[in-house]
Amino acid sequence: MIHAIELTLLTLIAVACWIGCIGMLRMHTPTQALHYLALPAGIASALLPFAVFCATGWSMATAKAVLIALFLSATNSVVAHATARAFRVRRHGHWKPEPNDRIEFLGGSSMQ
C-alpha cells in the first residue's frame, strides 16, 4: 500500500514538472514563462517530502526534504521577481517604468 502512495506522489511530481516545462515552452515571452515555474517549485516541492516520508518514515532524509521544500517555497517568488526584473533591464536598459511604457492595471485597463 505504501509503495502505491509513493508511486502516486512521484507521478504527480513528474506530471507537475512536465506541465510546467510544456507551459514554459508555449509562452511567447520569458516573463510569461516564469509563471509556469510555480508548478515544479511549489507543488512538486511540497509533495516530495510526503513521498520521502512514505519511503523512509520520519528520518534525516525526510527532515532534509522538508527543509528543502520550505526553502524553495520561501525563495520562489523572490527568484521569479529578480529574473523578471533582469529580463526588463536587458530589454529596456532600466527597470523603472516610464510614462511611455505600457502598464497593465488590475482593472484591466492599460496606460498607453
VEXDREN-2710 file (C-alpha; in Angstrom, 1 decimal):
% VEXDREN-2710
k/r/px/py/pz
1/MET/0.0/0.0/0.0
2/ILE/2.8/2.4/0.9
3/HIS/4.5/1.8/-2.5
4/ALA/1.3/2.7/-4.3
5/ILE/1.2/6.0/-2.4
6/GLU/4.9/6.7/-3.1
7/LEU/4.3/5.9/-6.8
8/THR/1.3/8.2/-6.9
9/LEU/3.1/11.1/-5.3
10/LEU/6.1/10.7/-7.5
11/THR/3.8/10.5/-10.6
12/LEU/2.1/13.7/-9.5
13/ILE/5.5/15.4/-9.0
14/ALA/6.6/14.3/-12.5
15/VAL/3.4/15.5/-14.1
16/ALA/3.6/18.9/-12.4
17/CYS/7.2/19.3/-13.7
18/TRP/6.2/18.3/-17.2
19/ILE/3.2/20.6/-17.3
20/GLY/5.5/23.4/-16.1
21/CYS/8.0/22.7/-18.8
22/ILE/5.5/22.4/-21.6
23/GLY/3.8/25.6/-20.3
24/MET/7.1/27.5/-20.4
25/LEU/7.8/26.4/-23.9
26/ARG/4.3/27.5/-25.1
27/MET/4.6/31.1/-23.7
28/HIS/5.5/33.9/-26.0
29/THR/7.7/36.0/-23.7
30/PRO/10.2/34.9/-20.9
31/THR/8.2/36.8/-18.3
32/GLN/5.1/34.8/-19.2
33/ALA/7.1/31.6/-18.9
34/LEU/8.1/32.5/-15.4
35/HIS/4.6/31.8/-14.2
36/TYR/4.9/28.1/-15.0
37/LEU/7.8/27.7/-12.6
38/ALA/5.3/27.7/-9.8
39/LEU/4.3/24.1/-10.6
40/PRO/7.6/22.4/-10.1
41/ALA/8.8/24.8/-7.4
42/GLY/5.5/24.9/-5.5
43/ILE/3.5/21.8/-6.0
44/ALA/6.3/19.3/-6.7
45/SER/8.5/20.5/-3.8
46/ALA/5.5/20.3/-1.5
47/LEU/4.7/16.7/-2.4
48/LEU/8.3/15.5/-2.3
49/PRO/8.7/15.4/1.5
50/PHE/5.5/13.3/1.7
51/ALA/6.9/10.8/-0.8
52/VAL/10.2/10.6/1.2
53/PHE/8.2/10.2/4.4
54/CYS/6.3/7.3/2.9
55/ALA/9.5/5.7/1.7
56/THR/11.7/6.1/4.8
57/GLY/9.4/7.2/7.7
58/TRP/10.5/10.1/9.8
59/SER/14.2/10.2/9.2
60/MET/17.0/12.6/8.4
61/ALA/16.1/12.3/4.7
62/THR/12.6/13.4/5.5
63/ALA/13.8/16.4/7.5
64/LYS/16.1/17.4/4.7
65/ALA/13.3/17.2/2.2
66/VAL/11.1/19.3/4.4
67/LEU/13.8/21.9/4.8
68/ILE/14.5/22.0/1.0
69/ALA/10.7/22.3/0.3
70/LEU/10.5/25.2/2.8
71/PHE/13.5/26.9/1.2
72/LEU/12.1/26.6/-2.3
73/SER/8.7/27.9/-1.2
74/ALA/10.3/30.9/0.5
75/THR/12.6/31.8/-2.3
76/ASN/10.5/31.0/-5.4
77/SER/8.7/34.4/-5.6
78/VAL/11.9/36.3/-4.9
79/VAL/13.8/34.5/-7.6
80/ALA/11.0/34.9/-10.1
81/HIS/10.8/38.6/-9.4
82/ALA/14.5/39.1/-9.8
83/THR/14.5/37.1/-13.0
84/ALA/11.6/39.2/-14.4
85/ARG/13.5/42.4/-13.4
86/ALA/16.6/41.1/-15.2
87/PHE/14.6/40.5/-18.3
88/ARG/13.2/44.0/-18.2
89/VAL/16.7/45.6/-17.7
90/ARG/18.1/43.6/-20.6
91/ARG/15.2/44.7/-22.9
92/HIS/14.8/48.3/-21.8
93/GLY/18.1/49.2/-20.1
94/HIS/16.3/50.1/-16.9
95/TRP/13.8/48.6/-14.6
96/LYS/11.7/51.6/-13.6
97/PRO/8.5/52.2/-15.7
98/GLU/8.5/55.3/-17.8
99/PRO/5.4/57.3/-19.0
100/ASN/5.6/55.8/-22.5
101/ASP/5.7/52.2/-21.2
102/ARG/2.5/50.1/-21.4
103/ILE/1.5/49.3/-17.9
104/GLU/-1.4/47.0/-17.1
105/PHE/-3.6/47.6/-14.1
106/LEU/-5.7/45.2/-12.1
107/GLY/-8.9/46.7/-13.5
108/GLY/-7.9/45.5/-17.0
109/SER/-7.3/49.0/-18.4
110/SER/-3.8/49.9/-19.6
111/MET/-1.9/53.2/-19.7
112/GLN/-0.5/53.9/-23.1
END
